[in-house]
Amino acid sequence: MRIGLLTEGGYPYVGGEGGLWCDRLVRGLGQHEFHVYAFSTGEAQEDAGWVPLPPQVGRVRTAPLWAAEDDGVVYGRRARRRFSEHYGELAAALCTATDPTAPDPQPATAEADRFATALRGLAELARDEGGLVAALRSETAVRALERACRAPGALRAAREARVPDLLAVAAHLERALRPLSLDWYEEDGLGAVDLCHAAAGGVTALPGLLAHHFFDIPLLVTEYGVRLRTHYLTRPDASPAVRSLLAAFHGRLAAETYRRAAVITPGNTHARRWQERCGADRAKLRTVYPGMDAAPFAEAGESPEGADPHTLVWVGRVEPAKDLVSLLHAFAEIRKEEPKTRLRIIGGPSDPEGAAYRGHCEALAAHLFPDEAEGPHSVGANPVSFEEIGGPGPATPADAYASGAVTVLSSVVEGFPAGLVEAMLCGRATVSTDVGAVVEAIGGTGLVVPPRNPRALAEACVSLLRDPERRVRLGAAARARALELFTVDQNIAAFHGIYLEILARTPVRRLLLDDTGDPLPFATPAEAHVPGHWTDPGHRAVPRWAMDTPVPATETAR
């Protein structure tokens, strides 16, 4: 089959977030052909280029979301009227107040349909006229948004929106709706694939929605981190009106994506709960854990005795969400109980904020643990070290985990803890904070404490440092769990089965030919020609005569 893989800021770009699992998926499913439709997130990412592509990637088409040149499309009077109508309906759906807990769900359903109709109307307008970029930046868009905010029944936060707020929301909607203006929605583009697989929700899945609308292409949505949740955690300095309107847009887009998707694959139960709260049908949900390559960690996992019994290891990206401050305060308590213990913090920052945070943590470590010298003529060593993989520290992540007896995770915000799974593959006992999908990942193979609680974190670490037999048992159980649930093979097998499941209940839309060029018989199921939901996987109606009249068995002689 031919898969249209939709990505944003990931595959096939070098170093793209989420690109690794896409690359493993494409390489593991060599029997299928992949067409990659990718959004880039910055000029630096485009300059870095692509990763080496396997032969099963038949096409790659890219588009930038970080910049859009004026398409030069000038609308006539009729096109301007269509744009004003559809954009006004979209804005009205964002501004209208609905109560999701009300006993009558009709208002919420009506607004969802209103949003979907407006979105499809804008897509059809872009297809007919050649683009929406200039229209989305026009004064007409801002005035339509203002009318929706001032209309009766609008949300209070929307009614309080001022001109700067309206301009900010209109600019964000212009960026989010850029996929509508692309030339991907043709018979030789997304119309030629058998299945669209969006590697994330939100704007990434928008081309899949349009392919479903124009060509009835089934859509599969995979989310290892829910984009709607990420939106709620950003823009803390924005005004209430901006936050309310943008939250409404992303919420409506998520709900429409889940409604149109054939199957939704969250990466963990934490993401699944978010999807259900946003309206995803439970019957469509299939939890598929991300696949990790276990080979680099095999040597460390098979020789746990090589770890230093007095060393704690933290591995990850240095940023405020990892809460290294609480870890350092916890380590101060650990040193009181176990003076020989060392802490290795292995990882570097990814942005200026992370670099500033690392400097703050280094200063705190120097304050909490002054150099300890055995005599007046010797130099002491701080028990906390800050290192990076590939530098003066360990050469690989496996070496980092293998250097300590206990791996610690101290985050306050976490999606799926990939670093924790790597430690499990190395057979290491773990102490983690109860955030995100941590409990789901480790099961009963590690200790879990509340976040931002240095005392509880210290007590858990001390208990494992003093009990080597327990460390070995937990490490062996963790490695067995990781090999069973979180490997590349199980991830690829799960998606291969889901691909076949979706295509098995999707009627063939194109004329299929055999090797001689003749039409392939029985390529289209007979029920595909009958009006009704005959291809749905649910219960099918049975004629009354088939239930009431028994059919006697007969034997036919040769």
C-alpha positions as CSV (number, residue, x, y, z in Angstrom):
1,M,0.0,0.0,0.0
2,R,1.0,3.6,-0.4
3,I,1.2,5.6,2.9
4,G,1.2,9.4,3.0
5,L,3.3,10.2,6.1
6,L,2.5,13.7,7.5
7,T,5.2,15.3,9.8
8,E,6.0,18.6,11.4
9,G,9.5,19.5,12.4
10,G,10.6,15.9,12.3
11,Y,11.2,13.3,9.6
12,P,13.0,13.6,7.1
13,Y,14.9,16.5,8.6
14,V,18.2,15.9,10.5
15,G,17.7,16.2,14.2
16,G,13.9,16.7,13.9
17,E,11.9,16.0,17.0
18,G,10.1,12.7,16.6
19,G,12.0,11.9,13.4
20,L,13.8,8.8,14.8
21,W,10.6,6.8,15.3
22,C,9.4,7.7,11.8
23,D,12.6,6.6,10.3
24,R,12.4,3.3,12.1
25,L,8.8,2.9,11.0
26,V,9.6,3.5,7.4
27,R,12.6,1.3,7.3
28,G,10.8,-1.5,9.2
29,L,7.9,-1.5,6.7
30,G,9.8,-2.1,3.5
31,Q,6.9,-3.8,1.8
32,H,5.0,-0.5,1.7
33,E,5.7,2.7,-0.3
34,F,5.9,6.0,1.7
35,H,5.2,9.5,0.4
36,V,6.4,12.0,3.0
37,Y,4.7,15.4,3.4
38,A,6.7,17.4,5.9
39,F,6.5,20.8,7.5
40,S,9.7,22.5,8.5
41,T,9.9,24.7,11.6
42,G,12.8,26.9,10.8
43,E,15.5,28.0,8.3
44,A,18.2,26.2,10.3
45,Q,16.3,23.0,10.0
46,E,16.0,23.2,6.3
47,D,19.7,24.1,5.9
48,A,20.7,21.0,7.9
49,G,19.1,18.8,5.2
50,W,17.5,15.4,5.4
51,V,18.5,12.1,6.9
52,P,19.4,9.3,4.4
53,L,16.2,8.0,3.0
54,P,15.5,4.3,2.3
55,P,14.3,3.2,-1.2
56,Q,10.7,2.7,0.0
57,V,10.3,6.5,0.3
58,G,8.9,7.3,-3.2
59,R,8.3,11.1,-2.7
60,V,9.1,13.9,-0.3
61,R,7.3,17.2,-0.4
62,T,8.0,19.9,2.1
63,A,6.5,23.3,3.1
64,P,7.6,25.8,5.7
65,L,5.3,26.8,8.5
66,W,7.7,29.4,9.9
67,A,7.4,31.7,6.8
68,A,5.0,32.2,4.0
69,E,5.4,34.6,1.0
70,D,2.5,36.4,-0.3
71,D,1.0,34.2,-3.0
72,G,-0.1,37.2,-5.1
73,V,-3.6,35.9,-5.4
74,V,-6.2,38.7,-5.8
75,Y,-9.8,37.8,-5.1
76,G,-12.7,39.1,-7.0
77,R,-15.9,40.2,-5.4
78,R,-17.5,36.8,-5.3
79,A,-14.3,35.2,-3.8
80,R,-14.0,37.9,-1.2
81,R,-17.6,37.3,-0.2
82,R,-17.0,33.5,0.1
83,F,-13.9,34.2,2.2
84,S,-15.7,36.6,4.5
85,E,-18.5,34.1,5.0
86,H,-16.4,31.1,5.8
87,Y,-13.8,32.9,7.9
88,G,-16.7,34.6,9.8
89,E,-18.3,31.2,10.5
90,L,-14.9,29.9,11.7
91,A,-14.4,32.8,14.1
92,A,-18.0,32.5,15.3
93,A,-17.4,28.9,16.2
94,L,-14.4,30.0,18.3
95,C,-16.3,32.8,20.1
96,T,-19.5,31.1,20.9
97,A,-19.9,29.9,24.5
98,T,-21.0,26.3,24.9
99,D,-21.4,24.2,28.1
100,P,-19.9,20.7,27.5
101,T,-21.4,19.5,30.8
102,A,-24.9,20.4,29.8
103,P,-27.5,17.6,29.5
104,D,-28.3,18.5,25.9
105,P,-25.1,18.2,23.8
106,Q,-26.7,19.7,20.7
107,P,-25.2,23.2,21.1
108,A,-21.6,21.8,21.3
109,T,-22.3,19.5,18.4
110,A,-23.7,22.3,16.3
111,E,-20.6,24.5,16.9
112,A,-18.3,21.6,16.0
113,D,-20.2,21.1,12.8
114,R,-20.0,24.9,12.2
115,F,-16.2,24.8,12.6
116,A,-15.8,21.9,10.3
117,T,-18.0,23.4,7.6
118,A,-16.1,26.6,7.7
119,L,-12.8,24.9,7.6
120,R,-13.8,22.8,4.5
121,G,-15.2,26.0,2.9
122,L,-11.9,27.8,3.3
123,A,-10.1,24.7,1.9
124,E,-12.3,24.6,-1.2
125,L,-11.9,28.4,-1.7
126,A,-8.1,28.0,-1.5
127,R,-8.3,25.2,-4.1
128,D,-10.5,27.2,-6.4
129,E,-8.6,30.5,-6.2
130,G,-5.0,29.3,-5.7
131,G,-4.4,30.2,-2.0
132,L,-5.5,32.0,1.2
133,V,-2.3,33.7,2.3
134,A,-3.2,37.2,1.3
135,A,-6.8,36.8,2.4
136,L,-5.9,35.5,5.9
137,R,-3.6,38.6,6.3
138,S,-6.2,41.1,5.1
139,E,-8.3,43.5,7.0
140,T,-11.3,41.5,6.1
141,A,-10.1,38.7,8.3
142,V,-9.6,41.0,11.3
143,R,-13.0,42.6,10.9
144,A,-14.7,39.2,10.6
145,L,-13.0,38.2,13.8
146,E,-14.0,41.4,15.6
147,R,-17.7,40.9,14.5
148,A,-17.6,37.4,16.0
149,C,-16.2,38.6,19.3
150,R,-18.8,41.4,19.6
151,A,-21.8,39.2,18.6
152,P,-24.4,38.2,21.1
153,G,-23.6,35.0,23.0
154,A,-19.8,35.3,22.5
155,L,-17.5,34.3,25.3
156,R,-16.8,36.9,27.9
157,A,-13.1,36.7,27.2
158,A,-13.8,37.2,23.5
159,R,-15.9,40.2,24.1
160,E,-13.1,41.8,26.0
161,A,-10.6,41.4,23.1
162,R,-8.9,44.6,22.0
163,V,-7.3,45.5,18.7
164,P,-3.9,44.1,19.6
165,D,-5.6,40.9,20.8
166,L,-7.5,40.6,17.5
167,L,-4.3,41.2,15.5
168,A,-2.4,38.5,17.5
169,V,-5.2,35.9,17.1
170,A,-5.5,36.7,13.3
171,A,-1.8,36.3,12.9
172,H,-1.8,32.9,14.7
173,L,-4.8,31.7,12.6
174,E,-2.9,32.7,9.4
175,R,0.0,30.5,10.4
176,A,-2.1,27.6,11.5
177,L,-4.2,27.7,8.3
178,R,-1.3,27.8,5.9
179,P,-1.6,24.1,5.0
180,L,-5.0,25.0,3.3
181,S,-3.1,26.9,0.6
182,L,-0.7,24.1,-0.4
183,D,-0.9,22.3,-3.8
184,W,-0.8,18.9,-2.1
185,Y,-4.5,18.1,-2.6
186,E,-4.5,16.8,-6.2
187,E,-5.0,13.4,-7.8
188,D,-1.2,12.9,-8.1
189,G,-0.6,14.2,-4.6
190,L,-2.4,13.1,-1.4
191,G,-5.1,11.9,-3.7
192,A,-2.8,9.1,-4.8
193,V,-2.1,7.5,-1.4
194,D,-4.1,4.8,0.2
195,L,-3.8,6.0,3.8
196,C,-2.7,9.3,5.5
197,H,-0.6,8.8,8.7
198,A,-0.2,12.0,10.7
199,A,2.8,11.7,13.0
200,A,1.3,14.3,15.4
201,G,-2.0,16.0,15.9
202,G,-2.9,19.7,15.4
203,V,-1.8,21.4,12.3
204,T,0.2,18.3,11.2
205,A,-3.0,16.4,10.7
206,L,-4.7,19.2,8.7
207,P,-3.5,17.9,5.3
208,G,-4.9,14.5,6.3
209,L,-8.3,16.1,7.1
210,L,-8.3,17.8,3.6
211,A,-7.3,14.5,1.9
212,H,-10.2,12.8,3.7
213,H,-12.6,15.6,2.5
214,F,-11.5,15.8,-1.1
215,F,-10.6,12.1,-1.8
216,D,-12.1,10.1,1.1
217,I,-8.6,9.0,2.1
218,P,-8.6,7.3,5.6
219,L,-6.6,9.1,8.3
220,L,-4.5,7.6,11.1
221,V,-3.3,10.0,13.8
222,T,-0.4,9.2,16.1
223,E,0.3,11.4,19.2
224,Y,3.1,10.7,21.6
225,G,2.6,14.2,23.0
226,V,-0.8,15.8,22.7
227,R,-0.5,19.2,20.9
228,L,-3.5,20.7,22.6
229,R,-1.9,20.1,26.0
230,T,1.3,21.7,24.7
231,H,-0.7,24.7,23.7
232,Y,-2.2,25.1,27.1
233,L,1.3,25.1,28.6
234,T,2.6,27.9,26.3
235,R,1.9,31.6,26.0
236,P,1.6,32.4,29.7
237,D,2.0,36.1,29.1
238,A,-0.8,36.4,26.5
239,S,-4.0,38.2,27.4
240,P,-7.1,36.1,28.5
241,A,-8.8,36.9,25.2
242,V,-5.9,35.6,23.1
243,R,-5.5,32.5,25.2
244,S,-9.3,31.8,25.1
245,L,-9.6,32.2,21.3
246,L,-6.5,30.1,20.5
247,A,-7.5,27.4,23.0
248,A,-10.9,27.3,21.3
249,F,-9.3,27.0,17.8
250,H,-6.9,24.2,18.8
251,G,-9.6,22.4,20.7
252,R,-12.0,22.5,17.8
253,L,-9.2,21.3,15.4
254,A,-8.3,18.4,17.7
255,A,-12.0,17.4,18.1
256,E,-12.5,17.5,14.3
257,T,-9.3,15.5,13.7
258,Y,-10.4,12.8,16.2
259,R,-13.9,12.7,14.7
260,R,-12.6,12.1,11.1
261,A,-9.7,9.8,11.9
262,A,-10.2,6.1,11.3
263,V,-7.9,5.1,14.1
264,I,-6.0,7.2,16.8
265,T,-2.9,5.8,18.3
266,P,-1.8,7.5,21.5
267,G,1.7,6.7,22.8
268,N,0.6,6.2,26.4
269,T,-2.4,6.3,28.7
270,H,-1.6,9.9,29.7
271,A,-2.1,11.0,26.0
272,R,-5.1,8.8,25.7
273,R,-6.9,10.5,28.6
274,W,-6.3,13.9,26.9
275,Q,-7.7,12.6,23.6
276,E,-10.8,11.2,25.3
277,R,-11.4,14.5,27.0
278,C,-11.2,16.2,23.6
279,G,-13.9,14.0,22.2
280,A,-12.0,11.0,20.8
281,D,-14.1,7.9,20.4
282,R,-12.8,5.1,22.6
283,A,-13.5,2.6,19.8
284,K,-10.9,4.3,17.6
285,L,-8.1,4.4,20.2
286,R,-5.2,1.9,20.1
287,T,-2.3,2.6,22.4
288,V,1.0,2.0,20.6
289,Y,4.1,2.6,22.7
290,P,7.2,4.2,21.0
291,G,9.8,1.7,19.9
292,M,13.3,1.9,21.3
293,D,16.4,0.3,19.8
294,A,17.5,-2.2,22.4
295,A,20.8,-3.2,20.7
296,P,23.0,-0.3,22.0
297,F,21.9,-1.1,25.6
298,A,22.3,-4.9,25.5
299,E,25.9,-5.0,26.9
300,A,25.0,-2.8,29.9
301,G,21.8,-4.6,30.5
302,E,23.5,-8.0,30.6
303,S,26.2,-6.9,33.0
304,P,24.6,-4.9,35.8
305,E,27.5,-5.8,38.2
306,G,29.7,-3.2,36.4
307,A,27.9,-0.2,37.9
308,D,29.4,1.9,40.7
309,P,27.3,1.1,43.8
310,H,27.7,4.6,45.2
311,T,26.7,6.6,42.0
312,L,23.4,8.1,41.1
313,V,22.9,9.1,37.4
314,W,20.6,11.6,35.8
315,V,20.5,11.7,32.0
316,G,18.5,14.1,29.8
317,R,18.1,17.6,28.4
318,V,18.9,20.3,30.9
319,E,15.9,22.6,31.2
320,P,13.6,23.9,34.0
321,A,11.0,21.2,33.5
322,K,13.5,18.6,34.6
323,D,13.7,20.2,38.1
324,L,17.3,19.6,38.8
325,V,17.1,22.1,41.7
326,S,14.9,19.6,43.7
327,L,17.3,16.8,42.7
328,L,20.3,18.8,44.1
329,H,18.5,19.5,47.4
330,A,17.5,15.8,47.6
331,F,21.2,14.8,47.0
332,A,22.1,17.0,49.9
333,E,19.9,14.8,52.1
334,I,21.3,11.7,50.6
335,R,24.9,12.7,51.4
336,K,24.0,13.0,55.1
337,E,22.9,9.3,55.1
338,E,25.5,8.0,52.5
339,P,28.6,10.2,52.4
340,K,30.3,8.2,49.7
341,T,27.5,8.8,47.1
342,R,28.2,10.8,43.9
343,L,25.7,12.4,41.5
344,R,26.4,12.5,37.7
345,I,24.2,14.9,35.8
346,I,24.8,14.0,32.1
347,G,23.2,16.1,29.4
348,G,23.3,19.6,27.9
349,P,20.9,22.4,27.2
350,S,19.1,22.9,23.9
351,D,18.4,26.6,24.1
352,P,19.6,29.8,25.9
353,E,17.0,29.2,28.7
354,G,18.5,25.8,29.3
355,A,22.0,27.1,29.4
356,A,21.0,29.7,32.0
357,Y,19.3,27.0,34.0
358,R,22.4,24.8,33.9
359,G,24.5,27.8,35.2
360,H,22.1,28.2,38.0
361,C,22.3,24.5,38.9
362,E,26.1,24.5,38.8
363,A,26.1,27.5,41.2
364,L,23.7,25.8,43.5
365,A,25.8,22.6,43.5
366,A,28.9,24.6,44.4
367,H,27.0,26.2,47.3
368,L,25.5,23.0,48.6
369,F,28.7,20.9,48.2
370,P,31.9,22.8,48.7
371,D,35.1,21.1,47.7
372,E,36.0,18.4,50.2
373,A,39.7,18.0,50.7
374,E,41.3,15.3,52.9
375,G,44.2,17.6,53.9
376,P,45.6,21.1,53.6
377,H,47.8,20.1,50.6
378,S,45.2,18.3,48.5
379,V,42.4,19.4,46.3
380,G,38.8,18.3,46.9
381,A,36.3,17.2,44.4
382,N,32.6,18.2,44.3
383,P,30.4,15.1,44.5
384,V,28.2,16.5,41.8
385,S,29.5,16.5,38.2
386,F,27.9,18.1,35.1
387,E,28.9,16.3,31.9
388,E,27.7,15.8,28.3
389,I,27.6,12.7,26.2
390,G,30.4,12.6,23.7
391,G,32.5,15.1,25.6
392,P,34.8,14.5,28.5
393,G,32.0,12.4,29.9
394,P,30.5,9.1,28.7
395,A,30.7,8.3,25.0
396,T,27.2,6.9,24.6
397,P,23.9,7.0,26.6
398,A,24.5,3.3,27.4
399,D,27.8,4.2,29.0
400,A,26.1,6.9,31.0
401,Y,23.4,4.6,32.5
402,A,25.9,1.8,33.0
403,S,28.1,4.1,35.2
404,G,25.6,4.3,38.1
405,A,23.7,1.9,40.2
406,V,20.5,4.0,40.3
407,T,19.0,6.2,37.6
408,V,17.0,9.2,38.8
409,L,14.3,11.2,37.0
410,S,13.1,14.4,38.8
411,S,10.9,16.1,36.2
412,V,7.8,18.1,36.9
413,V,6.5,17.9,33.3
414,E,7.1,14.8,31.2
415,G,5.4,13.1,28.3
416,F,6.6,9.6,27.5
417,P,9.9,9.2,29.5
418,A,12.2,7.8,26.7
419,G,15.3,8.3,28.9
420,L,13.7,6.2,31.6
421,V,13.1,3.4,29.2
422,E,16.7,3.5,28.1
423,A,17.7,3.0,31.8
424,M,15.3,0.1,32.0
425,L,16.9,-1.5,28.9
426,C,20.3,-1.1,30.7
427,G,18.9,-3.1,33.7
428,R,19.1,-0.2,36.1
429,A,16.9,0.4,39.1
430,T,15.1,3.8,38.8
431,V,13.7,6.5,41.1
432,S,11.2,8.8,39.4
433,T,8.7,11.5,40.0
434,D,5.0,10.7,39.3
435,V,4.5,12.8,36.2
436,G,3.2,12.1,32.6
437,A,3.4,8.4,31.6
438,V,6.2,7.5,34.1
439,V,4.1,5.0,36.1
440,E,2.8,3.5,33.0
441,A,6.3,3.0,31.6
442,I,8.0,1.5,34.6
443,G,5.0,-0.5,36.1
444,G,6.2,-2.0,39.3
445,T,9.9,-2.1,38.4
446,G,11.0,1.1,40.0
447,L,10.2,3.6,42.8
448,V,8.0,6.6,42.2
449,V,7.7,9.7,44.4
450,P,5.7,12.9,44.2
451,P,7.2,15.7,42.1
452,R,8.9,18.7,43.8
453,N,9.4,16.6,47.0
454,P,13.2,16.4,47.6
455,R,12.8,14.5,50.9
456,A,10.8,11.7,49.3
457,L,13.2,11.6,46.4
458,A,16.1,11.3,48.9
459,E,14.5,8.5,50.9
460,A,13.8,6.4,47.8
461,C,17.4,6.8,46.6
462,V,18.9,5.9,50.0
463,S,16.7,2.8,50.3
464,L,18.1,1.5,46.9
465,L,21.7,2.5,47.7
466,R,21.5,0.4,50.9
467,D,19.9,-2.7,49.3
468,P,22.0,-4.1,46.4
469,E,19.9,-7.2,46.0
470,R,16.7,-5.1,45.6
471,R,18.5,-3.0,42.9
472,V,19.4,-6.2,41.0
473,R,15.8,-7.5,41.1
474,L,14.3,-4.2,40.1
475,G,16.8,-3.8,37.3
476,A,16.2,-7.3,35.9
477,A,12.4,-6.7,36.0
478,A,12.7,-3.3,34.3
479,R,14.8,-4.7,31.5
480,A,12.3,-7.6,30.9
481,R,9.4,-5.1,30.8
482,A,11.2,-2.8,28.4
483,L,12.1,-5.6,26.0
484,E,8.5,-6.8,26.0
485,L,6.7,-3.4,25.5
486,F,9.0,-0.8,24.2
487,T,11.1,-2.2,21.3
488,V,11.1,-1.2,17.7
489,D,9.8,-4.6,16.6
490,Q,6.6,-4.3,18.6
491,N,6.0,-0.7,17.4
492,I,6.4,-1.7,13.7
493,A,4.2,-4.8,14.1
494,A,1.5,-2.7,15.7
495,F,1.4,-0.1,13.0
496,H,1.6,-2.8,10.3
497,G,-1.5,-4.4,11.7
498,I,-3.3,-1.1,12.0
499,Y,-2.5,-0.2,8.4
500,L,-4.1,-3.5,7.2
501,E,-7.1,-3.1,9.5
502,I,-7.9,0.4,8.1
503,L,-7.4,-0.6,4.5
504,A,-9.4,-3.8,5.0
505,R,-12.6,-1.8,5.8
506,T,-11.9,1.0,3.2
507,P,-13.4,0.6,-0.3
508,V,-11.0,0.8,-3.1
509,R,-11.4,4.2,-4.9
510,R,-9.3,3.7,-8.0
511,L,-9.4,1.2,-10.8
512,L,-6.8,-1.5,-10.1
513,L,-5.1,-3.3,-12.9
514,D,-3.4,-6.7,-13.0
515,D,0.0,-7.5,-14.7
516,T,-1.6,-7.6,-18.1
517,G,-3.3,-4.2,-17.7
518,D,-6.8,-5.6,-17.3
519,P,-9.1,-4.5,-14.4
520,L,-8.5,-6.6,-11.3
521,P,-11.7,-8.5,-10.5
522,F,-13.3,-8.1,-7.0
523,A,-11.0,-5.2,-6.2
524,T,-14.0,-3.2,-4.9
525,P,-16.2,-4.8,-2.3
526,A,-19.8,-5.2,-3.5
527,E,-21.1,-3.4,-0.4
528,A,-19.2,-0.3,-1.4
529,H,-21.8,0.4,-4.1
530,V,-24.7,0.1,-1.7
531,P,-25.8,3.3,0.1
532,G,-25.3,3.2,3.8
533,H,-22.6,2.4,6.4
534,W,-22.0,-1.1,5.1
535,T,-18.2,-0.8,5.4
536,D,-18.3,0.2,9.1
537,P,-16.8,-2.4,11.5
538,G,-20.0,-2.3,13.6
539,H,-23.0,-4.5,13.7
540,R,-24.7,-5.1,10.3
541,A,-28.4,-5.5,9.8
542,V,-29.7,-9.0,9.2
543,P,-32.9,-9.6,7.1
544,R,-35.9,-10.8,9.1
545,W,-36.3,-13.8,6.8
546,A,-32.8,-14.9,7.6
547,M,-33.6,-14.9,11.3
548,D,-37.1,-16.4,11.3
549,T,-36.9,-19.1,8.5
550,P,-34.4,-21.9,9.1
551,V,-32.4,-23.0,6.1
552,P,-32.1,-26.8,5.9
553,A,-28.7,-28.3,5.1
554,T,-28.5,-30.1,1.8
555,E,-26.0,-32.4,0.3
556,T,-25.1,-32.2,-3.3
557,A,-23.9,-35.4,-5.1
558,R,-21.1,-35.2,-7.4
